[in-house]
């Protein structure tokens, strides 16, 4: 018998410790003396009832059980799980009317999709979809610069009898009455994600809109979001933030909640900016000079609006051992894969019809491209990099968060080779477990 690689423990008070296993999600409280005897001195009796219970919960495992191999097999199962497509991210244009300093699309082409390319994508979907429900996510660039392509594409899906829904990722500047009408109507849009980075003049500076979008772009976007919410479309605001400027993110969330918090179809979330570490530090870092880690600070701040509190805002809680959705909401629940781009039939398509395994590198050319929708997928080095079950970074092998992140973001590991690939919980896992303990105790579950 041996200890699981994925036990996380902390002294809870003078009398006991808690131990959490990131693979099984088991949580146990153990008296101080017993914890030290079993987990520190390794003085165990396999016939002891407490030892047997710890074994059943996954804290103790058989000597010949390889947890790393088990996780690798989970990733492999995902890669081999399906040969039909259920979703696709599509950029109808790679052009954008904003010029955000942190944008990962610097250097990409700015072409708009032709109807011929749209036809080819629809034909591919018709030949390969799962015949249940297909999901299109409109991305870019700024996808609403090519709303005519979205309309054309949607009509073609109807013509092919493909049952579909859509989502839109946009900066919100072009959410006109007509766009909202089309989205709610024949685009079958179930959700629109709008990225907002700051308030008022700072937002206008960061977005740096071209061609005079409006005298005050921030006010334009806020008004557009309100119109979409009033029309009944689900709106999710993504607050992009620099970990060193968390107070700005908090202020923005408060402002947005004051304006939109009464809408049932509204929610908001914080998203750390991914960029070279010399520009923006990775959220998975330690931040020793800060009073509180930025990720933990933002979690605690946003809880007053109902976020990071399990499924009390309507989030799904259908997770084994996590009926309240608390672990999933805190992002410390295990996952079978680091990214579903690992699946051979999950990819994004840019406005030229070029195929990319990850939407973050759309339009970036040969280094990241894996074929074209008209000629088919090319299983080149970058395609195989994503579809491989091996871990992107060597240090992942010995990380206690491996069951949660399965190696983290592959494209960030490829581009930055640092903590930008890691999940935000990396530096605050014990604190997040204690937040889970607090919430489960409040709900009478512990």
ChimeraX attribute file (.defattr): number of C-alpha atoms within 10 A of each C-alpha:
attribute: neighborCount
match mode: 1-to-1
recipient: residues
	/A:1	12
	/A:2	14
	/A:3	17
	/A:4	21
	/A:5	21
	/A:6	22
	/A:7	21
	/A:8	18
	/A:9	18
	/A:10	15
	/A:11	15
	/A:12	15
	/A:13	10
	/A:14	8
	/A:15	11
	/A:16	16
	/A:17	19
	/A:18	21
	/A:19	22
	/A:20	22
	/A:21	23
	/A:22	25
	/A:23	23
	/A:24	17
	/A:25	22
	/A:26	16
	/A:27	22
	/A:28	16
	/A:29	16
	/A:30	18
	/A:31	16
	/A:32	16
	/A:33	11
	/A:34	16
	/A:35	19
	/A:36	15
	/A:37	13
	/A:38	17
	/A:39	16
	/A:40	9
	/A:41	10
	/A:42	12
	/A:43	11
	/A:44	14
	/A:45	11
	/A:46	11
	/A:47	8
	/A:48	9
	/A:49	10
	/A:50	15
	/A:51	16
	/A:52	15
	/A:53	13
	/A:54	16
	/A:55	18
	/A:56	12
	/A:57	17
	/A:58	23
	/A:59	28
	/A:60	20
	/A:61	18
	/A:62	12
	/A:63	10
	/A:64	8
	/A:65	12
	/A:66	12
	/A:67	15
	/A:68	14
	/A:69	10
	/A:70	12
	/A:71	19
	/A:72	17
	/A:73	15
	/A:74	17
	/A:75	26
	/A:76	19
	/A:77	15
	/A:78	19
	/A:79	22
	/A:80	13
	/A:81	12
	/A:82	14
	/A:83	14
	/A:84	15
	/A:85	22
	/A:86	19
	/A:87	21
	/A:88	21
	/A:89	24
	/A:90	26
	/A:91	31
	/A:92	32
	/A:93	27
	/A:94	24
	/A:95	21
	/A:96	19
	/A:97	19
	/A:98	19
	/A:99	15
	/A:100	18
	/A:101	13
	/A:102	17
	/A:103	14
	/A:104	15
	/A:105	21
	/A:106	13
	/A:107	10
	/A:108	15
	/A:109	18
	/A:110	17
	/A:111	16
	/A:112	20
	/A:113	20
	/A:114	15
	/A:115	15
	/A:116	12
	/A:117	21
	/A:118	23
	/A:119	16
	/A:120	16
	/A:121	20
	/A:122	20
	/A:123	16
	/A:124	15
	/A:125	22
	/A:126	17
	/A:127	12
	/A:128	14
	/A:129	20
	/A:130	16
	/A:131	16
	/A:132	9
	/A:133	13
	/A:134	19
	/A:135	19
	/A:136	19
	/A:137	20
	/A:138	25
	/A:139	24
	/A:140	30
	/A:141	30
	/A:142	24
	/A:143	26
	/A:144	27
	/A:145	20
	/A:146	20
	/A:147	19
	/A:148	12
	/A:149	22
	/A:150	23
	/A:151	15
	/A:152	14
	/A:153	20
	/A:154	21
	/A:155	14
	/A:156	16
	/A:157	19
	/A:158	12
	/A:159	10
	/A:160	12
	/A:161	11
	/A:162	19
	/A:163	14
	/A:164	19
	/A:165	18
	/A:166	22
	/A:167	20
	/A:168	25
	/A:169	23
	/A:170	23
	/A:171	24
	/A:172	25
	/A:173	24
	/A:174	20
	/A:175	22
	/A:176	18
	/A:177	13
	/A:178	11
	/A:179	16
	/A:180	21
	/A:181	15
	/A:182	16
	/A:183	24
	/A:184	19
	/A:185	10
	/A:186	14
	/A:187	24
	/A:188	17
	/A:189	22
	/A:190	16
	/A:191	21
	/A:192	25
	/A:193	19
	/A:194	21
	/A:195	19
	/A:196	24
	/A:197	26
	/A:198	22
	/A:199	19
	/A:200	13
	/A:201	13
	/A:202	13
	/A:203	17
	/A:204	20
	/A:205	16
	/A:206	17
	/A:207	22
	/A:208	17
	/A:209	17
	/A:210	11
	/A:211	8
	/A:212	10
	/A:213	14
	/A:214	14
	/A:215	9
	/A:216	13
	/A:217	21
	/A:218	23
	/A:219	17
	/A:220	18
	/A:221	21
	/A:222	16
	/A:223	16
	/A:224	19
	/A:225	27
	/A:226	17
	/A:227	16
	/A:228	23
	/A:229	20
	/A:230	12
	/A:231	14
	/A:232	17
	/A:233	20
	/A:234	21
	/A:235	23
	/A:236	19
	/A:237	24
	/A:238	20
	/A:239	22
	/A:240	19
	/A:241	22
	/A:242	23
	/A:243	23
	/A:244	15
	/A:245	10
	/A:246	18
	/A:247	15
	/A:248	18
	/A:249	23
	/A:250	19
	/A:251	13
	/A:252	18
	/A:253	25
	/A:254	17
	/A:255	13
	/A:256	18
	/A:257	17
	/A:258	11
	/A:259	12
	/A:260	19
	/A:261	16
	/A:262	9
	/A:263	15
	/A:264	13
	/A:265	17
	/A:266	21
	/A:267	20
	/A:268	21
	/A:269	17
	/A:270	19
	/A:271	19
	/A:272	21
	/A:273	21
	/A:274	22
	/A:275	19
	/A:276	16
	/A:277	12
	/A:278	7
	/A:279	12
	/A:280	17
	/A:281	20
	/A:282	25
	/A:283	27
	/A:284	22
	/A:285	21
	/A:286	15
	/A:287	16
	/A:288	8
	/A:289	7
	/A:290	9
	/A:291	8
	/A:292	13
	/A:293	19
	/A:294	24
	/A:295	21
	/A:296	17
	/A:297	14
	/A:298	19
	/A:299	18
	/A:300	15
	/A:301	16
	/A:302	19
	/A:303	11
	/A:304	11
	/A:305	17
	/A:306	13
	/A:307	20
	/A:308	25
	/A:309	24
	/A:310	23
	/A:311	18
	/A:312	14
	/A:313	14
	/A:314	9
	/A:315	15
	/A:316	14
	/A:317	18
	/A:318	12
	/A:319	14
	/A:320	10
	/A:321	13
	/A:322	15
	/A:323	14
	/A:324	21
	/A:325	23
	/A:326	24
	/A:327	24
	/A:328	23
	/A:329	19
	/A:330	20
	/A:331	18
	/A:332	24
	/A:333	23
	/A:334	20
	/A:335	18
	/A:336	18
	/A:337	26
	/A:338	20
	/A:339	21
	/A:340	18
	/A:341	21
	/A:342	25
	/A:343	23
	/A:344	23
	/A:345	23
	/A:346	23
	/A:347	22
	/A:348	24
	/A:349	27
	/A:350	31
	/A:351	28
	/A:352	23
	/A:353	24
	/A:354	24
	/A:355	28
	/A:356	28
	/A:357	27
	/A:358	23
	/A:359	21
	/A:360	16
	/A:361	20
	/A:362	28
	/A:363	30
	/A:364	18
	/A:365	15
	/A:366	11
	/A:367	10
	/A:368	21
	/A:369	25
	/A:370	23
	/A:371	19
	/A:372	19
	/A:373	21
	/A:374	17
	/A:375	10
	/A:376	12
	/A:377	18
	/A:378	14
	/A:379	14
	/A:380	13
	/A:381	13
	/A:382	20
	/A:383	23
	/A:384	15
	/A:385	18
	/A:386	21
	/A:387	24
	/A:388	16
	/A:389	22
	/A:390	15
	/A:391	19
	/A:392	22
	/A:393	17
	/A:394	10
	/A:395	9
	/A:396	16
	/A:397	15
	/A:398	11
	/A:399	15
	/A:400	19
	/A:401	27
	/A:402	26
	/A:403	27
	/A:404	22
	/A:405	26
	/A:406	27
	/A:407	26
	/A:408	24
	/A:409	17
	/A:410	23
	/A:411	22
	/A:412	19
	/A:413	18
	/A:414	14
	/A:415	12
	/A:416	15
	/A:417	14
	/A:418	16
	/A:419	21
	/A:420	27
	/A:421	24
	/A:422	25
	/A:423	23
	/A:424	24
	/A:425	22
	/A:426	21
	/A:427	18
	/A:428	17
	/A:429	19
	/A:430	17
	/A:431	13
	/A:432	19
	/A:433	23
	/A:434	15
	/A:435	20
	/A:436	21
	/A:437	17
	/A:438	13
	/A:439	17
	/A:440	15
	/A:441	11
	/A:442	10
	/A:443	9
	/A:444	8
	/A:445	9
	/A:446	11
